[in-house]
Amino acid sequence: MAEVVKHELKTVTPAIDIIEKENHYIMIADLPGAREDSIDVTINRDILTITAEADFDIPEKMTEIYAEYKPCRYHRTFRVLDEIDRDNIKASYQNGVLSLVIPKADHLKVKKIAIEAK
């Protein structure tokens, strides 16, 4: 009987930058080769999780000579603050980079106080 060999995808920890702005945070994750339909961003309680899968196919009529990029699974988790607006997080993916805009909760946003002239 022929034996079926399953190849597990290597799990890679993507590089992440987090920038704090006045009213929100920006999280940037490098996901080279990730298929857009495989990217998943979730928040469960206080854990934000980013997962994705990448394929690196060799074009027809080409021969791979050296390769450090292989099919992989990206996985990264972060503990998030209670002071974020979870319902209004925005995500975009372009050129292998996932960007999340994570708004701060209203009570953390900078508020301008009007000054009355007398």
ROSE-4610 file (N, C-alpha, C; in Angstrom, 1 decimal, always signed):
// ROSE-4610
residu = [M/M/M/A/A/A/E/E/E/V/V/V/V/V/V/K/K/K/H/H/H/E/E/E/L/L/L/K/K/K/T/T/T/V/V/V/T/T/T/P/P/P/A/A/A/I/I/I/D/D/D/I/I/I/I/I/I/E/E/E/K/K/K/E/E/E/N/N/N/H/H/H/Y/Y/Y/I/I/I/M/M/M/I/I/I/A/A/A/D/D/D/L/L/L/P/P/P/G/G/G/A/A/A/R/R/R/E/E/E/D/D/D/S/S/S/I/I/I/D/D/D/V/V/V/T/T/T/I/I/I/N/N/N/R/R/R/D/D/D/I/I/I/L/L/L/T/T/T/I/I/I/T/T/T/A/A/A/E/E/E/A/A/A/D/D/D/F/F/F/D/D/D/I/I/I/P/P/P/E/E/E/K/K/K/M/M/M/T/T/T/E/E/E/I/I/I/Y/Y/Y/A/A/A/E/E/E/Y/Y/Y/K/K/K/P/P/P/C/C/C/R/R/R/Y/Y/Y/H/H/H/R/R/R/T/T/T/F/F/F/R/R/R/V/V/V/L/L/L/D/D/D/E/E/E/I/I/I/D/D/D/R/R/R/D/D/D/N/N/N/I/I/I/K/K/K/A/A/A/S/S/S/Y/Y/Y/Q/Q/Q/N/N/N/G/G/G/V/V/V/L/L/L/S/S/S/L/L/L/V/V/V/I/I/I/P/P/P/K/K/K/A/A/A/D/D/D/H/H/H/L/L/L/K/K/K/V/V/V/K/K/K/K/K/K/I/I/I/A/A/A/I/I/I/E/E/E/A/A/A/K/K/K]
num = [1/1/1/2/2/2/3/3/3/4/4/4/5/5/5/6/6/6/7/7/7/8/8/8/9/9/9/10/10/10/11/11/11/12/12/12/13/13/13/14/14/14/15/15/15/16/16/16/17/17/17/18/18/18/19/19/19/20/20/20/21/21/21/22/22/22/23/23/23/24/24/24/25/25/25/26/26/26/27/27/27/28/28/28/29/29/29/30/30/30/31/31/31/32/32/32/33/33/33/34/34/34/35/35/35/36/36/36/37/37/37/38/38/38/39/39/39/40/40/40/41/41/41/42/42/42/43/43/43/44/44/44/45/45/45/46/46/46/47/47/47/48/48/48/49/49/49/50/50/50/51/51/51/52/52/52/53/53/53/54/54/54/55/55/55/56/56/56/57/57/57/58/58/58/59/59/59/60/60/60/61/61/61/62/62/62/63/63/63/64/64/64/65/65/65/66/66/66/67/67/67/68/68/68/69/69/69/70/70/70/71/71/71/72/72/72/73/73/73/74/74/74/75/75/75/76/76/76/77/77/77/78/78/78/79/79/79/80/80/80/81/81/81/82/82/82/83/83/83/84/84/84/85/85/85/86/86/86/87/87/87/88/88/88/89/89/89/90/90/90/91/91/91/92/92/92/93/93/93/94/94/94/95/95/95/96/96/96/97/97/97/98/98/98/99/99/99/100/100/100/101/101/101/102/102/102/103/103/103/104/104/104/105/105/105/106/106/106/107/107/107/108/108/108/109/109/109/110/110/110/111/111/111/112/112/112/113/113/113/114/114/114/115/115/115/116/116/116/117/117/117/118/118/118]
x = [+0.8/+0.0/+0.9/+0.6/+1.4/+1.1/+2.2/+2.1/+1.9/+1.0/+0.7/+1.5/+2.3/+3.1/+2.5/+2.2/+1.7/+2.8/+2.9/+3.9/+3.2/+3.7/+3.2/+3.9/+3.0/+3.6/+4.4/+5.5/+6.4/+5.7/+5.7/+5.0/+6.1/+5.8/+6.7/+6.1/+6.9/+6.5/+6.8/+5.7/+6.0/+6.5/+7.3/+7.8/+6.6/+6.6/+5.5/+6.0/+5.4/+5.7/+4.4/+4.4/+3.2/+3.6/+2.7/+2.9/+1.7/+2.0/+0.9/+0.7/-0.5/-0.9/-1.8/-2.3/-3.1/-4.3/-5.1/-6.4/-6.4/-5.3/-5.3/-3.9/-3.8/-2.6/-2.6/-1.4/-1.2/-0.3/-0.8/+0.0/+0.3/+1.6/+2.1/+2.7/+2.3/+2.8/+3.3/+4.5/+5.1/+4.6/+3.8/+3.3/+3.6/+4.9/+5.3/+4.7/+4.1/+3.5/+2.2/+1.7/+0.4/-0.7/-1.6/-2.8/-3.8/-4.3/-5.3/-6.4/-6.9/-8.1/-7.7/-6.4/-6.0/-5.7/-5.7/-5.4/-6.6/-6.3/-7.4/-6.9/-7.7/-7.3/-8.5/-8.3/-9.3/-8.9/-10.0/-9.7/-10.7/-10.1/-10.8/-10.4/-11.3/-11.1/-10.0/-8.8/-7.7/-6.6/-6.8/-5.8/-6.1/-5.3/-5.4/-4.5/-5.0/-4.3/-4.3/-3.1/-3.0/-2.5/-3.2/-2.8/-2.9/-2.1/-2.1/-1.3/-1.5/-0.7/-0.1/+1.1/+1.8/+2.3/+2.1/+2.6/+3.7/+4.7/+5.8/+6.0/+5.2/+5.3/+6.4/+7.0/+8.1/+7.3/+7.5/+6.9/+7.3/+6.4/+6.7/+8.0/+8.7/+9.9/+11.1/+11.0/+12.0/+12.4/+13.7/+14.2/+14.7/+14.3/+14.7/+16.1/+17.0/+18.4/+18.7/+18.0/+18.2/+16.9/+16.5/+15.2/+15.2/+14.9/+14.6/+13.1/+12.4/+10.9/+10.3/+9.6/+8.9/+7.4/+6.5/+5.1/+5.2/+4.4/+4.4/+3.1/+3.0/+1.8/+2.4/+1.8/+2.2/+1.3/+1.8/+1.0/+1.7/+0.9/+1.4/+0.2/+0.5/-0.6/+0.0/-1.0/-0.7/-1.8/-1.4/-2.4/-2.7/-4.0/-4.4/-5.0/-4.9/-5.5/-7.0/-7.6/-9.0/-9.5/-8.5/-8.9/-8.9/-9.1/-9.3/-10.7/-11.0/-12.4/-12.4/-12.7/-12.7/-13.6/-14.7/-15.7/-15.3/-14.3/-13.9/-12.5/-11.9/-10.6/-10.7/-9.8/-9.8/-8.5/-8.6/-7.5/-7.4/-6.1/-5.9/-4.6/-4.5/-3.3/-2.9/-1.6/-1.1/+0.4/+0.9/+2.3/+2.9/+2.2/+2.8/+2.8/+2.1/+2.1/+0.6/+0.3/-1.0/-0.9/-1.9/-1.9/-3.3/-3.2/-4.4/-4.4/-5.5/-5.7/-6.6/-6.1/-6.8/-7.2/-8.4/-8.8/-8.7/-8.4/-8.4/-9.9/-10.2/-11.5/-11.7/-12.9/-13.2/-12.6/-12.6/-12.1/-10.6/-9.9/-8.5/-8.1/-9.0/-8.7/-8.4/-7.5/-7.1/-8.3/-8.7/-9.9/-9.4/-9.8/-9.5/-10.5/-10.1/-10.9/-11.0/-12.2/-12.5/-12.2/-11.6/-11.2/-12.2/-12.8/-13.7/-13.0/-13.1/-12.5/-13.4/-12.9/-13.7/-13.3]
y = [-1.2/+0.0/+1.2/+2.2/+3.4/+4.3/+4.9/+5.8/+7.2/+7.9/+9.3/+10.2/+11.0/+11.9/+13.3/+13.8/+15.2/+16.1/+17.2/+18.2/+19.3/+19.5/+20.6/+21.9/+22.9/+24.2/+24.7/+25.3/+25.9/+27.1/+27.3/+28.5/+29.6/+30.8/+31.9/+33.0/+33.7/+34.8/+36.1/+36.8/+38.0/+39.1/+39.9/+41.2/+42.1/+42.8/+43.8/+45.1/+46.2/+47.5/+48.0/+48.7/+49.3/+50.8/+51.7/+53.1/+53.7/+54.6/+55.2/+56.6/+56.9/+58.2/+58.9/+60.1/+60.8/+60.0/+59.5/+58.9/+57.4/+56.8/+55.4/+54.8/+53.5/+52.8/+52.3/+52.2/+51.5/+50.3/+49.2/+48.0/+47.5/+47.3/+46.9/+45.6/+44.6/+43.2/+42.8/+42.3/+41.8/+40.4/+40.2/+38.9/+38.6/+38.6/+38.4/+37.1/+37.2/+36.1/+35.6/+36.2/+35.7/+35.9/+34.9/+34.9/+35.8/+36.8/+37.7/+36.9/+35.9/+35.1/+34.3/+34.2/+33.3/+34.2/+35.5/+36.4/+36.5/+36.3/+36.3/+37.1/+38.1/+38.9/+38.8/+38.3/+38.2/+38.8/+39.1/+39.5/+38.7/+37.9/+37.1/+37.5/+38.1/+38.7/+39.8/+39.5/+40.5/+40.0/+39.1/+38.6/+38.9/+39.6/+39.9/+38.9/+38.1/+37.1/+37.4/+37.3/+37.4/+36.1/+35.5/+34.3/+34.5/+33.8/+33.8/+32.7/+32.3/+31.3/+31.9/+31.5/+32.0/+30.9/+31.0/+30.1/+30.8/+30.1/+30.7/+29.7/+29.9/+29.0/+29.5/+28.5/+28.8/+28.9/+30.0/+30.1/+29.0/+28.7/+27.6/+28.0/+27.0/+27.1/+27.8/+27.8/+28.3/+27.2/+27.3/+26.3/+27.0/+26.5/+27.0/+26.6/+27.6/+27.4/+27.5/+28.5/+28.7/+29.3/+28.9/+29.4/+29.5/+30.7/+30.8/+31.0/+31.4/+31.5/+30.2/+29.7/+28.4/+28.6/+27.8/+27.9/+27.9/+28.7/+28.8/+29.3/+29.2/+29.8/+30.9/+32.1/+33.2/+33.1/+33.4/+33.4/+34.3/+35.3/+36.2/+36.6/+36.7/+37.1/+38.2/+39.1/+40.2/+40.3/+40.7/+41.1/+42.6/+42.9/+44.2/+44.9/+46.2/+47.0/+47.0/+47.1/+47.2/+48.6/+49.5/+50.9/+51.1/+50.0/+50.2/+50.0/+50.6/+50.5/+49.3/+48.1/+46.9/+46.8/+47.6/+47.5/+48.3/+49.1/+50.0/+49.8/+48.6/+48.3/+48.2/+48.8/+48.7/+47.9/+47.1/+46.3/+46.4/+46.5/+46.5/+45.8/+45.2/+44.4/+44.8/+45.2/+45.7/+45.4/+44.8/+44.5/+43.7/+42.7/+41.9/+42.5/+43.6/+44.3/+44.4/+43.9/+44.0/+45.2/+46.1/+47.3/+47.3/+47.5/+47.6/+49.0/+49.7/+50.9/+50.6/+50.8/+50.4/+51.6/+52.1/+53.3/+53.1/+54.2/+54.3/+54.5/+54.0/+54.2/+55.7/+56.1/+57.6/+58.2/+57.6/+58.2/+58.4/+57.8/+58.0/+59.0/+59.3/+60.3/+61.7/+62.3/+63.7/+64.6/+65.4/+66.3/+67.7/+68.6/+70.0/+70.6/+71.4/+72.1/+73.6/+74.0/+75.4/+76.3/+77.4/+78.5/+79.6/+80.0/+81.2/+82.5/+83.4/+84.7/+85.6/+86.3/+87.2/+88.7]
z = [+0.0/+0.0/+0.0/-0.9/-0.9/+0.3/+0.8/+1.9/+1.5/+2.1/+1.7/+2.7/+2.2/+3.0/+3.0/+4.2/+4.3/+4.7/+4.0/+4.3/+5.1/+6.3/+7.2/+6.7/+6.7/+6.4/+7.6/+7.3/+8.3/+8.8/+10.1/+10.7/+10.8/+10.3/+10.3/+11.2/+12.0/+12.8/+11.9/+11.5/+10.6/+11.4/+10.8/+11.4/+11.5/+12.7/+12.9/+13.5/+13.0/+13.6/+14.1/+15.3/+15.8/+16.1/+15.6/+15.7/+16.4/+17.4/+18.1/+17.5/+17.2/+16.7/+17.8/+17.6/+18.5/+18.9/+17.9/+18.1/+17.7/+17.3/+16.9/+16.9/+16.7/+16.5/+15.1/+14.5/+13.2/+13.4/+13.0/+13.0/+11.6/+11.3/+10.0/+10.1/+9.3/+9.4/+8.0/+7.9/+6.6/+6.4/+5.3/+5.0/+3.5/+3.1/+1.7/+1.1/+0.0/-0.7/-0.2/+0.9/+1.5/+0.5/+0.4/-0.5/+0.3/-0.4/+0.3/+0.9/+0.2/+0.8/+2.0/+2.3/+3.5/+4.7/+4.6/+5.7/+6.6/+7.9/+8.9/+10.1/+10.5/+11.7/+12.6/+13.9/+14.8/+16.2/+17.0/+18.4/+19.2/+20.1/+21.0/+22.5/+23.1/+24.5/+24.3/+24.8/+24.7/+23.8/+22.9/+22.0/+20.6/+19.9/+18.5/+17.8/+16.8/+16.1/+14.6/+14.0/+12.6/+12.0/+11.0/+10.4/+8.9/+8.1/+6.7/+6.1/+4.9/+4.2/+2.9/+2.6/+1.5/+0.6/-0.7/-1.7/-2.5/-2.8/-3.7/-4.8/-5.9/-7.0/-8.0/-8.5/-9.5/-10.9/-11.6/-12.9/-13.9/-14.8/-15.8/-16.5/-16.9/-17.7/-16.9/-15.6/-14.8/-13.8/-13.4/-12.5/-11.2/-10.1/-8.8/-8.5/-8.3/-8.0/-6.5/-5.9/-4.5/-4.0/-2.8/-2.3/-0.8/-0.3/+1.2/+1.4/+0.4/+0.5/+0.2/+1.1/+0.8/+1.2/+0.8/+1.3/+2.8/+3.4/+4.9/+5.4/+6.7/+7.5/+8.4/+8.2/+9.1/+10.3/+11.5/+12.7/+13.8/+14.3/+15.3/+16.2/+17.5/+18.4/+19.3/+19.7/+20.6/+21.6/+22.8/+23.8/+23.5/+23.4/+23.1/+24.4/+24.4/+25.5/+25.5/+26.6/+26.7/+26.1/+26.0/+25.6/+24.1/+23.3/+21.9/+21.4/+20.3/+19.7/+18.8/+19.3/+18.6/+17.4/+17.5/+16.4/+15.2/+15.2/+14.1/+13.6/+13.8/+13.3/+11.8/+11.1/+9.6/+9.2/+8.2/+7.7/+6.2/+5.7/+4.2/+4.0/+2.8/+2.4/+1.0/+0.9/-0.4/-0.4/-1.6/-1.8/-0.7/-0.1/+0.9/+2.3/+2.5/+3.8/+4.3/+5.5/+6.1/+7.0/+6.9/+7.7/+8.5/+9.8/+10.6/+11.2/+11.2/+11.9/+13.0/+14.3/+15.5/+16.3/+16.2/+16.9/+18.4/+19.1/+20.5/+21.0/+22.1/+22.7/+22.9/+22.8/+22.9/+24.1/+25.3/+26.5/+26.5/+25.5/+25.4/+24.3/+23.5/+22.4/+23.0/+22.3/+22.7/+22.4/+23.5/+23.3/+23.5/+22.6/+22.7/+23.7/+24.6/+25.5/+25.1/+24.9/+24.5/+25.6/+25.3/+26.3/+26.1/+27.1/+27.0/+27.3/+26.4/+26.7/+27.5/+28.4/+29.2/+29.0]
